[in-house]
């Protein structure tokens, strides 16, 4: 498919990911928007900062779609009350819940302990959103400090977990093997009646050598022996969940996301596990806004072989390619895979780094480097 030439920008779509550890997607989008405006003052500019499912996802969704932040207090990682929040989008029916807001690594500080942490607060946020009128929930599965397969969230929503003696308890990572039976009859009926989408770019299954415990638990504080205990628990709870909920989750791609929250969301809440970028593009109606655009600007900190696996830049490029709209990627760095990038629908890739400096030296200048690169691109256009 031949792409249309860019003569004059009447409408531009700005849709970058964050430059990890340097600038948020909202900050990158602002720089892009300002430089476009300086060259094409009459252009319509649609700004869509991307969310990746981790910390900052609610803010990115609200920037892209409009809406408001709703604050509340829920149960934290160690069953303590914590202030938390979620986003209600401008339609008043779609809530975005960032599980990191109540079960994330930043909340545990130096007390990383996936054996004892819980997602109970995530379930409380879900119920609060439903109370506020949400008919659709977008669960952002990223940055969790947990390994409880979403059992805490399910317990908050009314699911009962019992041990072999019939005693009810709220499972955590270290007690998943103690679950002998699950009763879902008490699940809040409203949860069954709404659409739930879980943003998930992780393909790891619930358990096993590529599962939640082995791949992600070490960064949550688990040593080698603890990882084995956690994995055994995930395999055990997976079997009970399958027997109870009637769906196969043990090898479900993405089931291992957020300490098994992917599997739990699918089994207990009927959530659909979807690519993070596809979820965002659907939420902002990207196909509609790009249909009459002249150009799309996207970007991320580094574009490489991993970018081909459903990451933001390529998700954007694939959608824009269908509409025959050229995509320009402004990035911190790029691997030598340019022909592959072009085949995917990216018209051109520009690195913002003007000198061969290490990241530690170039990072503080990311904002001005993006602006400099954007100005050069726009002068050419």
C-alpha positions in Angstrom: 0.0 0.0 0.0 1.5 3.4 -1.0 1.2 6.1 1.6 -0.1 9.5 0.8 2.5 12.4 0.8 2.5 15.1 3.5 2.1 18.5 2.0 0.5 20.6 4.7 -0.6 19.5 8.2 -4.3 20.3 8.7 -4.8 17.6 11.3 -2.1 15.8 13.3 -2.5 13.0 15.9 0.1 13.0 18.6 0.2 9.6 20.4 3.5 8.8 22.1 4.4 6.3 24.8 6.5 7.5 27.8 10.3 7.8 27.6 10.8 5.4 30.5 12.4 7.0 33.6 12.7 10.4 31.8 9.4 11.9 30.6 5.8 10.7 30.9 3.7 10.1 27.8 1.7 13.3 28.7 4.9 15.3 28.8 6.2 14.0 25.5 2.8 14.7 23.9 2.8 18.2 25.2 6.3 18.9 23.6 5.1 17.4 20.3 1.9 19.4 20.3 3.7 22.7 21.1 6.2 22.3 18.3 3.6 21.3 15.7 1.5 24.4 16.8 4.6 26.7 16.3 4.9 25.6 12.7 1.2 24.9 11.8 -0.8 27.3 14.0 -4.1 26.5 12.4 -3.7 22.7 12.5 -6.1 20.5 14.5 -4.0 18.5 16.9 -5.4 15.5 18.7 -3.2 14.5 21.7 -3.4 11.0 23.0 -0.8 10.2 25.7 -0.4 6.4 25.9 -0.9 4.2 29.0 1.1 1.0 29.5 -0.9 -0.5 32.4 1.5 0.5 35.1 1.7 3.5 37.3 0.4 6.6 35.6 -2.1 4.8 33.4 -5.1 6.5 34.9 -3.5 9.9 34.3 -2.8 9.0 30.7 -6.3 7.8 30.0 -7.8 10.9 31.5 -5.5 13.1 29.4 -6.5 11.2 26.3 -10.3 10.8 26.9 -11.2 13.4 29.5 -12.9 12.6 32.8 -12.0 12.9 36.5 -10.1 11.2 39.2 -12.1 9.6 42.0 -10.3 9.3 45.4 -11.2 6.8 48.1 -9.6 4.6 50.8 -9.2 0.9 50.3 -7.1 -2.0 51.6 -3.4 -1.8 50.8 -0.8 -4.5 50.0 -0.5 -5.6 53.7 -4.2 -5.2 54.6 -3.7 -1.7 55.9 -6.0 1.3 54.8 -4.4 3.3 52.0 -5.6 6.3 50.0 -6.3 5.2 46.4 -7.9 6.4 43.2 -9.3 5.4 39.9 -10.4 7.4 36.8 -13.9 7.8 35.5 -13.7 8.7 31.8 -15.8 11.5 30.3 -18.5 9.1 29.2 -19.4 8.5 32.8 -19.6 4.8 32.2 -16.0 3.6 31.8 -13.7 3.4 34.9 -10.0 2.9 34.6 -8.5 1.1 37.6 -4.7 1.0 38.1 -4.0 -1.9 40.4 -0.6 -0.3 41.3 -2.7 2.4 43.1 -3.5 0.0 45.9 -1.3 -3.1 45.3 1.8 -1.6 43.7 5.4 -1.9 44.4 5.8 1.8 45.4 3.4 1.1 48.3 5.6 -1.5 49.9 8.9 0.4 49.8 11.6 -1.8 51.2 9.1 -4.4 52.6 8.8 -6.3 49.3 7.1 -9.6 50.2 4.9 -11.4 47.6 4.2 -14.1 50.2 1.9 -11.8 52.2 0.7 -9.1 49.9 -2.9 -8.9 48.6 -5.0 -7.5 45.8 -8.0 -7.0 48.1 -8.0 -3.3 47.4 -8.3 -3.8 43.7 -11.6 -5.5 44.3 -12.7 -2.7 46.5 -11.8 -0.2 43.8 -13.9 -2.2 41.3 -16.9 -2.1 43.6 -16.5 1.6 44.3 -16.4 2.2 40.5 -19.6 0.2 40.0 -21.2 2.2 42.8 -20.2 5.4 40.9 -22.1 4.2 37.8 -19.4 2.4 35.8 -20.7 -0.1 33.2 -17.2 -0.9 31.9 -14.0 -1.4 33.9 -10.5 -1.3 32.4 -8.1 -3.0 34.7 -4.5 -1.9 34.3 -2.3 -4.9 35.2 1.1 -3.5 35.9 3.5 -2.7 38.7 2.0 -5.0 41.3 3.6 -6.1 44.5 1.4 -9.2 44.7 1.4 -12.9 43.8 -2.1 -13.9 44.9 -3.7 -14.7 41.5 -6.3 -12.0 42.1 -7.8 -14.0 44.9 -7.8 -10.9 47.2 -9.7 -8.9 44.6 -12.2 -11.7 44.2 -12.6 -12.0 48.0 -13.4 -8.3 48.2 -16.1 -8.8 45.5 -17.8 -11.6 47.4 -16.0 -14.8 46.4 -15.4 -17.2 49.3 -12.2 -19.2 49.7 -12.1 -22.1 52.2 -9.4 -24.5 53.4 -9.7 -28.2 53.9 -11.4 -27.8 57.2 -14.0 -25.5 55.6 -12.6 -22.3 57.2 -13.0 -19.2 55.1 -9.9 -17.0 54.6 -8.5 -14.4 52.2 -5.6 -16.1 50.3 -2.2 -14.4 49.7 0.7 -15.6 47.7 2.0 -17.9 50.5 -1.4 -19.5 51.3 -2.7 -20.3 47.8 -1.9 -24.0 48.3 -4.3 -24.0 51.3 -7.4 -23.2 49.1 -9.4 -26.4 48.9 -12.7 -24.9 47.6 -14.0 -21.7 46.0 -17.6 -20.5 46.3 -18.4 -17.8 43.7 -22.1 -17.6 44.5 -21.5 -14.5 46.6 -19.8 -12.6 43.8 -21.5 -9.1 43.6 -24.1 -9.5 40.9 -23.2 -6.2 39.3 -19.7 -7.4 38.5 -21.3 -10.1 36.4 -23.3 -7.6 34.4 -20.6 -5.2 33.3 -17.8 -5.4 30.7 -14.3 -5.9 32.2 -11.1 -5.5 30.1 -7.7 -6.3 31.6 -4.8 -4.5 29.9 -2.2 -7.2 29.6 1.0 -7.1 27.5 2.6 -10.0 29.4 2.2 -13.5 27.8 3.4 -15.5 30.8 1.1 -18.2 32.0 -0.1 -18.5 35.6 2.5 -21.0 36.7 5.5 -23.0 35.6 9.0 -21.9 34.5 7.7 -19.0 32.5 4.9 -18.2 34.9 4.2 -15.3 37.3 6.4 -16.5 40.2 9.5 -17.5 38.2 9.5 -14.5 35.9 8.2 -11.7 38.1 8.4 -12.6 41.8 12.1 -12.0 42.2 11.6 -8.3 41.5 8.9 -8.3 44.1 11.3 -9.6 46.8 11.2 -13.4 46.4 14.4 -15.4 46.7 14.9 -18.7 44.9 13.2 -20.9 47.5 10.3 -18.5 47.9 9.7 -18.5 44.1 9.3 -22.3 44.2 6.7 -22.0 47.0 4.8 -19.2 45.2 4.8 -21.2 41.9 3.5 -24.3 43.7 0.7 -22.2 45.1 -0.2 -20.7 41.7 -0.4 -24.2 40.2 -2.6 -25.4 43.0 -5.0 -22.4 43.0 -5.1 -22.7 39.2 -6.5 -26.2 39.4 -9.2 -25.2 41.9 -10.1 -22.1 39.9 -10.5 -24.3 36.7 -12.7 -26.7 38.6 -14.8 -23.9 40.1 -15.1 -21.5 37.1 -15.1 -24.0 34.3 -12.5 -22.3 32.1 -8.9 -23.3 31.3 -6.5 -20.8 32.8 -3.3 -22.8 33.6 -1.7 -22.0 30.3 -3.7 -18.9 29.4 -1.3 -16.3 27.8 -1.3 -13.4 30.1 -2.6 -15.4 33.1 0.7 -14.7 34.9 0.4 -10.9 34.6 0.5 -8.9 37.9 1.2 -12.0 40.1 -1.5 -14.1 38.4 -4.1 -11.2 38.4 -4.6 -11.9 34.7 -5.8 -15.4 35.4 -7.9 -14.2 38.4 -9.5 -11.4 36.4 -10.5 -13.9 33.7 -11.7 -16.7 36.0 -13.5 -14.7 38.7 -14.7 -11.6 36.8 -15.0 -12.8 33.2 -12.5 -10.2 32.1 -11.1 -10.2 28.6 -7.3 -10.0 28.5 -6.3 -7.6 25.8 -3.2 -5.9 24.6 -2.6 -2.7 26.4 -2.1 -0.6 23.2 -5.2 -2.1 21.6 -7.2 -1.3 24.7 -6.1 2.3 24.7 -6.7 2.7 20.9 -10.2 1.3 21.3 -11.0 3.5 24.3 -9.9 6.7 22.5 -11.6 5.7 19.2 -8.3 5.9 17.4 -9.7 4.5 14.1 -12.2 7.4 14.0 -9.7 10.2 14.9 -7.0 9.0 12.5 -9.3 8.5 9.5 -8.9 12.1 8.2 -5.5 12.9 9.7 -2.5 14.0 7.7 0.2 12.6 9.9 0.6 10.7 13.2 3.5 11.4 15.5 4.4 8.6 18.0 7.5 7.6 20.0 9.1 5.9 22.9 12.4 5.7 24.7 13.8 3.0 22.5 12.5 1.3 19.4 13.9 -2.2 19.0 13.0 -5.9 18.3 10.7 -5.9 21.4 8.7 -3.1 19.9 7.5 -5.6 17.3 5.7 -7.6 19.9 2.7 -5.5 20.3 4.3 -2.4 21.9 2.8 1.0 21.6 4.6 2.4 18.5 3.7 -0.7 16.4 0.2 -0.8 17.6 -0.3 2.8 16.5 1.5 2.1 13.2 -0.6 -0.9 12.4 -3.9 1.0 12.9 -2.7 4.1 11.0 -1.5 2.0 8.1 -5.0 0.7 7.6 -6.2 4.3 7.2 -3.2 5.1 4.8 -1.9 7.8 7.2 1.9 8.2 7.6 3.5 7.6 11.0 6.6 9.4 12.2 8.3 7.9 15.3 10.4 10.2 17.5 12.5 8.0 19.8 15.4 8.1 22.3 17.2 5.3 20.4 16.6 2.8 17.5 18.1 -0.6 16.7 19.2 -1.3 13.2 15.9 -2.9 12.1 14.6 0.0 10.1 13.3 -2.0 7.1 11.2 -4.0 9.5 9.8 -0.8 11.0 9.0 0.7 7.6 7.2 -2.5 6.6 5.1 -2.1 9.8 3.8 1.2 8.6 6.2 3.7 10.1 7.2 6.3 7.5 10.4 7.4 9.3 12.2 7.0 12.6 14.1 9.9 14.2 16.4 9.6 17.2 16.4 12.6 19.5 20.0 12.2 20.6 22.3 14.6 18.8 25.6 13.5 20.3 26.9 10.0 21.3 26.3 10.5 25.1 25.4 7.9 27.7 21.8 7.9 28.9 22.8 9.4 32.3 24.0 12.5 30.5 21.4 12.8 27.7 18.4 12.0 29.9 18.1 15.4 31.6 17.9 17.0 28.1 15.1 14.7 26.8 12.5 17.4 26.6 14.7 19.9 24.7 16.0 17.1 22.4 12.5 16.0 21.5 11.6 19.6 20.7 14.7 20.1 18.6 14.0 16.9 16.6 10.3 17.8 16.1 11.3 21.3 14.9 13.6 19.8 12.3 11.0 17.3 11.1 8.3 20.0 10.9 10.7 22.3 8.9 11.1 19.5 6.4 7.3 19.0 6.2 
